[in-house]
Amino acid sequence: MDRLRFVSLASGSSGNCYYVGNALFGILLDAGIGSRTIKKRLKNLGIPMEQIQAVFITHDHIDHIKAVASLGEKYNIPIYSTSAIHQGIKNCYGVTQELFGSKQLIEKNQVISINDFDIEAFEVSHDATDSVGYTIHYKGKRFTYATDLGYICTSAAKHIANANFLVIESNYDEKMLVNSFYPAHLKKRIMGDRGHMNNEDTAQFLAQHYHQGLQYIYLCHLSKQNNTPEKAFDAVCNHLSQKGIIVGQQLTLQVLSRNTPSEVYIFD
């Protein structure tokens, strides 16, 4: 059995892009950094661009879609997302080239298969044209990616709570945001039900829904101004420990860097 691999190429408001694959092929989740940067970072990790079978987009904000046109039309990689998200991509000021042959439509809660991956989109709550997360089923394991969500709605909760490998947003520390220089309307937007998850809410959900099959948690999309890796990590550790769950023993917890690629994580 070929083991599943995961890499964070970028994680934050400046750009988001993640690789999930095995030794022979893989997919990208979001493409919010330049295509040349994606290609270079993959190459440095020993992953040729030719292995990328598809790109799956969560929503139409520029920090998730910057490279879709180049990946789709130059590299001929299929770009999958919902009809509404594709319309949002078309209307986005930051995407100057339209997708044609590379555009692929998916529906929420329907599974599509690409090689050995079964990929399912699920609804999340965010202030984009439309927003989804993804669960990738591979060899009996579930890899779930849930970012940019104001709160964990019922559909997202089901996927997050059943993941073996989980990438989840922990965007801001509430005290830091409240005391920040951000204008009131922006604070309200971030803290709203269609904004972003804070450290405490993410940590509380994870502690309440922990199960023995959950092996890895990766905290993603941290705010540069209103969070720190230490605060995000400590919040999750503290809530888990209150339930008797010890990070480093029952599971692994990592905070993903905003601007630099991670190592290649290989799962058992």
N, C-alpha and C positions, 0 to 999 in steps of 0.2 A: 504493500500500500504506500503510495507516494504521499508524503506528508504535506500539509497545508503550510503556505508561507505568507507572511504579512509584512509590508513595509509602509511606513508613513513617509511620504515624500515632502509634505508640508501640511501644517495644521494650525490654522488661525485666520484672522480677518484679512491677512495679506494674501491668503491662498490656501486651498485645501486640495490634497490629492493623495490617494492611497492605492497600493497595489495588493491584490490578493491572488495567489496562484499556487502552482506546484512547480516541479522541475522542468516541465515542458511548455506550459502556457499559463496565462493569467488574465485578469481584468483590472481596470482602473475604476475606482470609486471617486467620482468628481475629478475635475481637471481645471483647477483654479490657479495654476501657475503656467508659465510659458511652455510650449511644447518642446523647445530646445532644452530647457531646464529639466523637464520630465525625462527626456531621452538621455541626457547626461547623467542624471542621478541614478536612473535605472542601470545604465552601462557601468557606472562605478560600483554598483552592487552585483554585477555579473548577470544582469537581466537584459537581454537584447530587446529592442523595441518590437521586433518581429513576433515576440511571444504574446503581445497584447492582443487579445481576441475581441475585446469590446470595452466601451466606457459606459458606466452607469451614472447618471446625473441625479442628484437629490433635489435641486431647485435652481432657479434662474438668477441668483445673485452672482455678481461678477467674480467673487472670490471662490466660486465653485465651477465656473464655466469659461474662464479666460481662454483656454486652449481648445475648446471643442471644435471650432471650425478647422483649425490646423490639423488636429488629430483625425477628424472625420474626412475632410476633403483632400488633404495632402497625403496622409498616411493610410487612407482608406480603411479606417477603423470604425466599425458601427458604433453609433452614439445612441444609447437607449435611454428613454425616459417617457413620461406620460405625455399625452397630446398637449395638455395645458402648459407643462414645463417647456416643451419644444416651442410653443408659441411665445412663451416668455423669453426664451433664448433668442428667437428671431427678432423680438422687439428690444432686446437689451442694447444699450448704447455701446457697450464694450465689445460686442461681437460684430465685427464688420463684414464677415463673410457668411452667407447663408448656407445651411446644411441642405444637401440634396440627396444623393445616393446613400449617404452614411446615416441618414435619419431613420431611427427605428422606434416604433411605438410599443409601449407596454401598458398594461392595466394593473392597478393596485390589486393585491391579493391573488394574482395569477402567477404561476411559476413558469419561467422559461428556462430551457436547458442550453448550456453552452459547454460542449465537451463533457467533462465530469462534474460541472457545476450546475446546480439548480438554484435559480435566483428569483427571489420574491420581493416585490416592492410593497411597503406598507405605509399608511398615512401617518404623518407627524404634523404638529401644529407650529406653523411659522408664517411670517408675513411676506411670503413670496407668492407668485402666481399660483403655484401648487407646490407641495413639499412631500417628499417621501424619504423613508429609510430603506435599507436593504438587509435581507437575510440571505446568506449563501449557504446552501446545504451541500456538504461535501463529505463523502465516505462516512455517513452517519453522524457527522458533527454539524453544528450551526455556528456560523460567523455572522454577527449582527453589527451593522453600522447605523448609528442613530445620532445625527448631529443637527444643530440649528432647530431646536424645539423649545417652545415657550413653557410647555409642561408635557408630562408623559401621558398622552391620551390612551384610551383603551386599546386601540390597535397597536400602538407602539409598545405598550406595557407587555402585551402578549409575547412579542418578539424579544424584547430586552430580557424579560424574566426567564426565557428558555434558552438563552445563548450559552454556548460553551466558550466562545471567544467574542469579546464585546468591545467595540469602540463607541464611546458615548461622550456627549458634550458635557463639559464642566466649565462653563464660559467665564463666570465672574464671581468674585467675592462680594457679597451684598454690601458690607460696610465700605469697602473700597469704592464701589460704584456710587453709593449714596453721597460719599464725601468727595467725589471726583469733580473735575472741571466740566464734565458733560452737561449740556443744557437739560432743563427739566423734561422737555418732550422726548429727548433721546433716552434718558434714564427710564422714563415711563414705558417707552417702546421696548427696551431691553428686558425690563422686569415683567412685562405683560405676558399673557397666555400665548401670544404669537411672537414672542421674542426669543430669549435664550434661557438655558438652565443655569442656575447658580450652583456653587459647590455643595451647599447644604442639602438642597433638594435632590441633586444627583446622588449624593452620599446616602441620604435617607432611603431613597428608593432601592438602591443596591443592597443595603443592609436588610431591608424588609423582604426582598425577593431573592436573596442568596439561595443557591442550591448547590449540591455537591458536584454537579456537572460543570459548573462555571469555573474555568481554569485560568483565564486571563482577562483582565480589565485594562483597557487603554483609555485614558482621559484625553479628550481632544478639544480643539477649537478654544483654547484659553485666550482670554483677552490680554492684550499687551499692557493696557493701562490699568485694568481693574481686577487683576488676578496675579497670582504667582504659582509656579509649579508646586512649591512647598505647601501653600494653603490648600490647593486642590487635593494633593496627596493626603495631607493630614486629615482633611474633612472626611474622606472616604475611609481611611484607616480607623479613625475614631468611631465612626458609626458602625463599622463592621466589628470592631473589638467589643463594643457594647453588646453585640449579639454572640460573642464568643468566637468570632471568626478572625483568625490571625493572618494578616497579609504576610506572604513569604512561606507560609505553611499550607493553608488550605487553597490559596490561590496567589497568582502574581498580579501586581498592580504597577502600571507604568504611566507616566505623564508624557505625552508626545510633544516634541519640540515644535514651536511655531514655524521656524524658518529653515531648519536643517533636517535632512533625512535621518530616519532611525536606522538601526541595524536591521538585518533580515531576521525576523522571528519565525522559527520553525516549530510547529506544534506537533505534539505526539498524537 
